[in-house]
Amino acid sequence: MAKTGIFLKKKSGLLLFVFILSALLITQLILPGNQREIFELHFIDVGQGDAILLREPNGYDILIDGGLPQQEQNYKLNRYLRSTGVRQLKAVFLTHPHLDHYGGLIQVLEEFPVSYFFTSEVESRAEGYLTLLKVVGYQEVEHYKIHRGDVLQIGGITVDVLHPRKEFLIGSFNNLSLVLEVNYQGLKILLTGDIEREAEAELVRENLLGPVDILKVAHHGSNTSSTADFLKIVDPAVAVIQAGGSKFSHPAAEIIARLESSNNQVFRTDLDGDIIFGWQEGNLYLLEAGILNFIRKLYKRAI
């Protein structure tokens, strides 16, 4: 059996072993037993906030963001994770320290074993965020700070960090959100946190973007983001907006129109609830909520 773990590498080609499990016995102990045959991507309806679950067929479960504090959502996120069979999380990513992204992670870390916690270098003095870091510490979760140029290999999933740059951390928390390009066997997903037009323009200018299959629309579909230039380059087949119950009236009608005018298939958690996609052998499916049945093939791509 091959050794397994999470590896961090630079685009220069230099491979940095961040974690490697060298003993065969340890490898056998941590490998999850509930293997699946399809890659799953869950956009969880947590109201006004982001929470995205990746489920790799070999059993590696990854959570990106956690929405608002869960007592405001009747502990929806923890209940959802349990209902889908998650028992432990290999990695948790926090895109940026705003409450509607980190608030629910405190309860997640208190219930589920988490191996690794990834953030950017951005710091916050907000009481809730400091509480989250304390929970990370006393749960003895490995905490790593990542930035542009880092690439994580988690099972069969590759996570390419496109933003922010390590050397330039001045600006709003939104524009310093982690932007992650997730690749799994030909499927390309762009997760944008809450970046706004300034960060989008930088990504365009630095030639870091290309067409993707699925786009997590930035900043809950706000008109601060999803510029025409950005969308033209990213050109997603599917766009997903995570929003609901916001005093800011997210998503903006003009952003919906801009997405639909490009023939993107648009899904919204405020209208559609939990949105689950499956990917297998070049086919992208919309999955029935909570059940691994294909209910609609969205498209097939040659890979």
Secondary structure as GFF3:
##gff-version 3
##sequence-region A 1 303
A	DSSP	beta_strand	6	10	.	.	.	ID=ss1
A	DSSP	beta_strand	15	16	.	.	.	ID=ss2
A	DSSP	alpha_helix	24	30	.	.	.	ID=ss3
A	DSSP	beta_strand	39	43	.	.	.	ID=ss4
A	DSSP	beta_strand	52	55	.	.	.	ID=ss5
A	DSSP	beta_strand	61	64	.	.	.	ID=ss6
A	DSSP	three_ten_helix	70	73	.	.	.	ID=ss7
A	DSSP	alpha_helix	76	83	.	.	.	ID=ss8
A	DSSP	beta_strand	89	93	.	.	.	ID=ss9
A	DSSP	alpha_helix	99	102	.	.	.	ID=ss10
A	DSSP	alpha_helix	105	111	.	.	.	ID=ss11
A	DSSP	beta_strand	114	119	.	.	.	ID=ss12
A	DSSP	alpha_helix	127	138	.	.	.	ID=ss13
A	DSSP	beta_strand	142	145	.	.	.	ID=ss14
A	DSSP	beta_strand	150	154	.	.	.	ID=ss15
A	DSSP	beta_strand	157	163	.	.	.	ID=ss16
A	DSSP	three_ten_helix	174	176	.	.	.	ID=ss17
A	DSSP	beta_strand	179	184	.	.	.	ID=ss18
A	DSSP	beta_strand	187	191	.	.	.	ID=ss19
A	DSSP	alpha_helix	197	205	.	.	.	ID=ss20
A	DSSP	beta_strand	214	216	.	.	.	ID=ss21
A	DSSP	three_ten_helix	218	221	.	.	.	ID=ss22
A	DSSP	alpha_helix	228	234	.	.	.	ID=ss23
A	DSSP	beta_strand	238	241	.	.	.	ID=ss24
A	DSSP	alpha_helix	253	261	.	.	.	ID=ss25
A	DSSP	beta_strand	265	268	.	.	.	ID=ss26
A	DSSP	alpha_helix	269	272	.	.	.	ID=ss27
A	DSSP	beta_strand	275	280	.	.	.	ID=ss28
A	DSSP	beta_strand	283	287	.	.	.	ID=ss29
A	DSSP	beta_strand	294	300	.	.	.	ID=ss30
###
